[in-house]
Amino acid sequence: MTSSIKNRALRLAELRRKSGFTLREIAQQVGISHGRIDAYESDAEVQIKKQVLEKLAHIYQTSVEYIEYGIHPAGKEGLSVDIAEVGRYEEKQIARIRVPVMPLSATASFIENHGDGFHLVEAAVAGLEKEWVEKVSGVRYHPYTMLFRISNNSMHPNYKHTGKVLCSWVDNGNWLYVRGVHVISTRTGMLLLKRIKSLQDGKLLLSSDNPEYGDLWLPLEDVLAIWKAEYKTYEPAE
């Protein structure tokens, strides 16, 4: 699968735009000047060292081949497919999946009640940026699988600010049994990354890994949706 963006400089600029990072933030993570990053995004003829390409590929959750040639992994390495099309293929055929990215600073207005459960508003999800992630064995890639961008330090040091975590959709019939780190959407419009400790008297006990943040009791009836935190796709350096 080949990208429609033919120019390496344009691909790098697009990857950074989708990541949400500034020139200076990328430069700091790579360990070079922001002027050099700007040059990479402006001139496709500028030479980029192999180790720099590898760092950029890691930050942007892509491959060196994509940055250099616009080629997504395919063939022996498996297919690259959109999350909406995952069900059309056998799991062993897929190597990378394109999923929507939702900032945790957003509201829960992209969720609606259809009477038989809660669903994502298709128009809202269609407007989100998407990123490629490596498929991990054992993870359920539901059509509502999302990448959440962390927007505070409440789960530090395990989940850092600006990091990204892939989360799988939890059917509402399983809400009584969820434990561990999840993203919870509430009727009041909040999106929370918290550790679910227990369910008592119809309320979820939500805790933060950062001791500076307190616990929260959330009535189950106030929950709109829950996603299970599966794995981090990006973690910023300290």
C-alpha positions in Angstrom: 0.0 0.0 0.0 1.5 3.3 -1.1 0.8 6.7 0.3 -0.8 9.4 -1.9 1.7 11.9 -0.4 4.6 11.4 -2.8 7.1 13.8 -1.2 9.1 12.8 1.8 9.1 16.4 3.2 5.4 16.6 2.9 5.0 13.2 4.6 7.1 14.3 7.5 5.1 17.5 7.8 1.8 15.6 7.7 3.0 13.1 10.3 4.0 15.8 12.7 0.7 17.6 12.1 -1.2 14.5 13.0 0.9 13.9 16.0 0.0 17.3 17.5 3.7 18.1 18.3 5.5 21.3 17.5 8.8 21.5 15.7 10.6 22.1 19.0 8.9 19.2 20.7 9.9 16.8 17.9 13.4 18.2 17.8 13.8 17.7 21.6 12.7 14.1 21.4 15.0 13.3 18.4 17.9 15.3 19.9 18.5 17.7 17.1 17.7 21.4 16.4 14.2 22.5 15.5 15.7 24.1 12.4 16.8 20.7 11.2 13.3 19.3 11.6 12.0 22.3 9.7 14.5 21.6 6.9 13.4 17.9 6.7 9.8 19.1 6.3 10.7 21.7 3.7 13.2 20.1 1.4 12.8 16.4 0.3 16.5 16.4 -0.9 18.0 17.0 2.6 19.8 13.9 3.8 18.5 12.3 7.0 20.7 10.0 9.0 19.4 6.5 9.6 19.2 6.8 13.3 17.2 10.0 13.0 14.8 8.3 10.6 14.4 5.5 13.0 13.6 7.9 15.9 11.1 9.8 13.7 9.4 6.6 12.7 9.1 5.5 16.3 7.7 8.9 17.4 5.2 8.9 14.6 4.3 5.2 14.9 5.2 4.5 11.3 8.1 2.9 9.4 11.3 4.2 7.9 10.0 2.8 4.6 6.9 5.0 4.8 8.8 8.2 5.6 11.3 7.6 2.8 9.2 6.0 0.1 5.5 6.3 1.2 5.1 2.5 1.4 3.1 1.0 4.2 4.1 -2.4 5.4 2.4 -5.1 3.3 3.1 -8.4 1.7 5.0 -10.7 4.0 4.7 -8.3 6.9 0.9 -8.2 6.5 -1.8 -5.7 5.4 -2.4 -2.2 6.6 -6.1 -1.6 7.0 -8.5 0.9 8.4 -10.2 0.0 11.7 -13.6 0.0 9.9 -12.4 -2.8 7.6 -10.7 -5.1 10.1 -13.6 -7.5 10.1 -13.1 -8.2 6.4 -9.7 -9.9 6.9 -8.3 -12.8 9.0 -6.4 -11.6 12.0 -3.1 -13.2 10.8 -3.3 -11.1 7.5 -3.1 -7.7 9.3 0.0 -6.0 10.5 -1.1 -2.4 11.0 -4.4 -0.7 11.7 -5.5 2.9 11.2 -7.5 4.2 14.1 -9.1 7.5 15.2 -7.2 9.7 17.6 -9.3 11.4 20.4 -7.7 13.9 22.8 -8.8 13.2 26.4 -9.4 16.9 26.7 -12.4 16.5 24.4 -16.0 16.1 25.6 -18.1 13.0 25.3 -20.5 14.6 22.8 -19.3 12.1 20.1 -21.4 9.4 21.9 -25.1 8.9 21.5 -27.8 6.5 22.8 -29.6 4.5 20.2 -31.9 2.8 22.7 -30.1 -0.6 22.5 -26.8 0.8 23.9 -24.4 3.6 23.3 -22.7 4.2 20.0 -20.2 6.6 18.5 -21.5 9.4 16.4 -20.2 8.4 12.9 -19.9 12.0 11.6 -17.9 13.0 14.7 -15.5 10.1 14.4 -15.1 10.6 10.7 -13.8 14.1 11.4 -11.0 12.8 13.7 -7.4 12.4 12.7 -6.3 8.8 12.3 -2.9 7.2 12.9 -1.4 3.8 12.0 -0.6 1.4 14.9 1.0 -1.9 15.0 -1.5 -4.8 15.6 -0.8 -6.6 18.8 -1.9 -10.3 19.2 -4.6 -10.8 21.7 -6.1 -7.3 21.4 -9.7 -7.1 20.2 -9.9 -4.4 17.4 -13.5 -3.4 17.5 -14.7 -0.8 15.1 -14.9 1.6 18.0 -11.2 1.1 19.0 -9.6 4.5 19.6 -6.3 6.1 20.3 -6.5 8.5 23.2 -4.0 11.3 23.6 -3.4 11.9 27.3 -3.8 15.5 28.4 -2.8 15.6 32.1 -0.5 14.0 34.7 -3.2 12.2 36.8 -1.9 8.8 35.7 1.8 9.7 35.8 4.3 8.0 35.7 2.6 5.0 34.0 0.7 7.1 31.5 2.4 10.4 30.8 1.0 13.7 29.5 0.9 13.9 25.6 1.4 10.1 25.5 -1.0 7.9 23.4 -2.8 4.7 24.5 -4.8 2.4 22.3 -8.0 1.4 23.9 -10.6 -1.3 23.0 -14.3 -0.8 23.3 -16.0 -2.5 26.3 -19.6 -3.7 25.7 -22.0 -2.3 28.3 -22.9 -5.8 29.3 -19.4 -6.1 30.8 -19.3 -2.9 32.7 -19.9 -4.6 36.0 -16.7 -6.6 35.6 -14.2 -4.0 34.4 -11.0 -3.5 36.5 -7.7 -1.9 35.7 -6.9 1.1 33.5 -9.8 2.3 31.3 -11.0 5.4 29.6 -14.5 6.3 30.9 -16.9 8.7 29.1 -19.5 10.3 31.3 -23.0 11.8 30.8 -21.5 15.1 32.0 -19.2 15.2 29.0 -15.9 14.1 30.7 -13.4 11.7 29.3 -11.3 10.2 32.1 -8.3 7.9 32.0 -8.4 6.2 35.4 -7.7 2.9 37.1 -11.0 1.2 38.0 -10.5 -0.4 41.4 -13.9 -1.8 42.3 -17.7 -1.5 42.0 -19.6 -0.9 45.2 -23.3 0.0 45.5 -23.6 0.8 41.9 -20.6 3.1 41.8 -17.2 2.7 40.2 -14.2 3.6 42.3 -11.7 5.4 40.0 -8.2 6.1 41.2 -5.2 7.9 39.8 -1.6 6.5 39.6 -0.4 10.0 40.6 -0.8 10.3 44.4 -1.4 14.1 44.0 -4.8 13.2 42.5 -7.6 11.8 44.6 -10.1 9.0 44.1 -13.4 9.4 42.4 -16.7 7.6 42.9 -18.7 7.5 39.7 -22.2 6.1 39.6 -22.5 3.5 36.9 -25.7 5.2 35.6 -23.5 8.2 34.7 -21.3 6.2 32.4 -21.7 6.6 28.6 -18.9 4.4 27.4 -15.8 2.5 28.6 -12.6 1.6 26.7 -10.0 -0.7 28.0 -6.4 0.6 27.9 -4.5 -2.0 25.8 -1.1 -0.6 25.0 0.8 2.6 24.7 1.7 3.6 21.1 3.7 6.7 22.2 5.3 7.7 25.5 7.2 11.0 25.8 10.6 11.1 27.3 11.0 12.5 30.8 
